[in-house]
Amino acid sequence: MTHEAPGRGIGERSFVWMQYVIPQHFISRLVYRATRSSWPWFKNRLIRWFIGRFPVDMSEAREPDASQFATFNAFFTRELRAGLRRVDPAPDAVVSPADGFISRAGPIDAETLIQAKGQAYQLADLLAGAAHWAAKFRGGSFVTVYLAPFNYHRVHVPTDATLRETWYVPGRLFSVNTATAAAVPRIFARNERIIALFDTPAGPMAEVLVGALNVGSMSTVWHGEVTPKAKRVITRLATPETGATLERGAEMGRFNMGSTVVLLFAPGTVTLDPGLDPGRVMRLGDRIGRWRART
């Protein structure tokens, strides 16, 4: 099953152009405040509008009554019902970290990743110049998963993983929808993001949470909310002294509004499944590849 993106018409081209000139962070700060409002009349009206605008399936939520959420953001980052997503049980399975659809997947050609047709970006740029980590992924593989507004917006680990480093990287806040990703060069390496770097039983792995327009903040389970600071510099975030070891399928973070996850795997560690074509719908726990046996 695939998500069919519409063709780029005049409206989409205008939307892309507009993003270059609007105050992206100011707008995102306003959205941040609005989505944290607990005034019942306001947050309930906003939630009802959103459910009417997007195909949100509240039957999947742990709390199916949308009016019970304290804020719009609590609704947006809602939990799923227990046991609703099946994490592939094969010991060597690498699974989708989120609900969404495949934006791109494939080999990292030396240091180049594909963003969209006709658009590429560099590994070192995505990792904000962390050369010691970029070297681990050269010639490896990547998977990019886009979370649409109606999706479940918590992000999980695709395999057993132990956290080693986390970075906050300031940047722009372009939308990451299909039209914008096809038109804006290096969007995933330009937007604000959190870079989480892990060790796994098969080798190093990176999970990059890419912010976007209206994404006022992101969160990790070990650090909590990571909201852009006035001093916009690359910042190493505190890592638990004992490390954070997560089992495959465990939650590692969430988007407070929607965006994109980029997974990076070291060369020779993962064989991606065939059929990870742009637009393929994924659910948390669906297999995206297998670890290669160590020799």
N, C-alpha and C positions, 0 to 999 in steps of 0.2 A: 504494500500500500504506500502511495506517495502523496505528498502535499504538493498540489499544483500551484505554482506561483503565477500571478497574472503577468501579462506582458507590460513593459514599461511604456506607459502613455504620457501625455502631457502633464497630468496630475502628479504622477510619480516623479517625473523629472523636475517639476516645480518643487516638490517636497524635498528632494535631494539638494537642490540649489539653496532652498531656504535654510537648510541646516548649517550652511557655511556662514550665514549672517546673523542668525538669531543668537541671543545670549544663552547658550546651552546650559551652563551651570546655574544661572539665575532661575531659569524655568524649572530645572530639576529640583532646586531648593524649594520653590513654591509647591511643586508636586509632593515633595517630601512632607512639608507641613500639612498639606491637605489630606494626605493618606494616613497621617497620624492623628487626625482629629477624632475625638471620641463623642462629639455631639451627635446624638442619635439621629436627629432629622437630617443632618448633613451626610454622615457616613452611610446611613441606610439608603438614602437617595442615590449616592454615588455607587454603592454596590449594586443596586437595582439597575441603574443605567448600564453598568459594566456587563452584568449578566444578560441584559437585553441586547447589548452590542456585540458580544462575543459568545461562542458556543461553550459556555462553562457547564461542566457536568457536576452539579452539586451532589449527585447520588454517590460520587466517589469520595466525598469529603468525610472526615471523621465527624464533623459537625455539619450536617446537611442544611440547617437553618441559617441562611446567610445573615439574618438580623441579629444573631447571637454573637457575632464577632465584635470585639471592642472597637476596632478601627478598620478602615479599608485595607491597611497593610496586613493586619491579622487575617483578614479574608483572603488576600492575595497570596499569602504564604501559608495557607491552610494545610493541615496534615491530611494524608489519605487514610482511608479506613485500613485497619490492621489486616495484613495478608492480602491486600488488593493487588500488589505487584509481585510477580514471581521472579526471583533472582535466579538466573540459570545455575543449576546445581553442579555442573561439570567442574571438577577441580581445576581445570586449566582455562576456564571461561573468563573472558574479559567482557564486562557488560556495559550497557549504556548508563551513563551517570544521571540521566534525567529523562523526563518525558519531553518530546520535541520532535524535530526532524533533522535528518542529516543535511548539513550545509555543504560540507566537503569532507572527503576522507581519502587517504592514500599515502604514498611514500613521501618523506621529506627529501627532496632532490638536493643533495648537499645541504644547503641551508635555506632552501626555498619551499614555502608552503603555498598551496593554492587557496585563494580566498573565494573567487568566483571566476566564471569564464572571463578570461582576459585580465584578471587581477591576481597578483601574487604579493607575498610579503616575506620578510626575512626572519629566520629563527631568532637571531640575536636581538632584533628590534622587538619581537614579541616578548622576549625574556628581559627586556630593558637593560641589555648590556651585561647580564650575568654570564660572563664568558665561561666560567667553570662549569655551569650547568648546560649552556648551549652546546658545549663540546660533547656532552653525553648523548645528545639527541640528533646530531648531524648524521644524515643517512638513515634515520629511523622512520617512524610512521606517525601519522596524526589522524585524529577524528574531531570534526567540529559539529556540535549539536546546537541548533537554534531552538530556543524556547519561545513559542508564540504566546501572546497575552493570555489566552485561555488555559494554558498548560499549568500543571502542578509545578511550583517554582522552587522546590527544594532540590539541592544538588547532592549527589552521593558519590562514593568512590567506586571505580569500576573493578577493583580487585583489592585483596588484602594489602594494606599500605601503612607505612610508618612515616609520619611527617618529619621532614628535616629542616625546611626553611619556608617562610612565607613573606611575601613582599606586597606592599601597596604601591601601585604605579599611577601617578596622576596622568591625566590626558584629556582628550576631547570626549564628547558624549553624543556622537553621531548615532542615529538609529542603526540597528543591525538587521533590519528586515532585508528581504531578498533584493529589492530594488536598490537600496542604499549600499549594500555590500557589493553589488555589481558595478556601482558607479564611483564610489569613494575609494581611492587607492589606500592600501595598507590600513584598513579600518581597525582590524583587531590589534594592530601594533600602535595605533594612535589613540584608541579609546582608553579611558580609565579601566584599571583591572587589578585583580588580586591574583598573584602567582603562588600556587602551593606546590612544593617540590617534595616528592616522596621517594622512599625506598620500598621496593616490593620484592616478593620472593624470586622474581625473574629479572629484576633490574630497576633502574631509575625510571620515574614517571613524573610528569608534570600535569597539573590540572589548573587551567587558567580560566578564571571567571571574568568575562569581559562586560563592563558596564555599557550603558547606552542612554539615549535621550529619555528623560524622566526616571532613570534609575538613580535615585538619590543616595542609595547606599547598598552595600552588600554585607553579608555576614559569614563568619565561619564558626563552627561549633567550639573551637578552642579559643577564639579571640572575641567573639561577639560581633557587634555591628562595627563595620569599618566605613565611617562617613568621611567624605573628603574634608580635609582640614584647610584652613585659610592659607597655611604655608604648604604649597603644593609641591612636595618633593618626594622622590622615591624613598620609601620608608620600610625598613625591616620590621615586621610585626613580631611581637613576643611569641615564642614557641614554648609549650609546656616543658618543664625541665626534664621530665621523663619521656618526652616525645608524645605524640598522639598516634596510637596504633588503632586503626579502624579495620573492621572486617568488610569484605566485599558487600556492597549494597548499603553500607552505613551512611548516614547523612554527614556531609562535611561542610555544607554551607547553604546559603539561599540568596536569591535575588529579591530585593525589595523593589519590585517591578522587574520586567522581564529582560532577558538578554541571551548570551551565548556562552557555551563551554568549549574550550579547546583542550583536547588530551594530546600529550606528547609521549611517545614511547621510544626507548633506545633502539639502535639497530640490532637486528637479530633476536629480538625478544618477543615480538608479537606478530602473528599472522592474522591480518584483518580478514573478516568474512567477505566473500564476494557479495555483490549487490548493495553495498553501502553507497548508493547513488544519491546525488542531490535530490532532496524532496522525500526520501524514504522516511516514513513515520516510525519513530522509536518510542518505546516505553521503558521506564526505569527497569533495569534487570534483564532486558533483551540482550542476547549475546551479540557483540560486535567483532569478536575475534577470539583467538586462543593464544595463550603463552606457548612459546616454543620450548621444548625440553632443553635444559642446559646440557652441554656436552663436556 
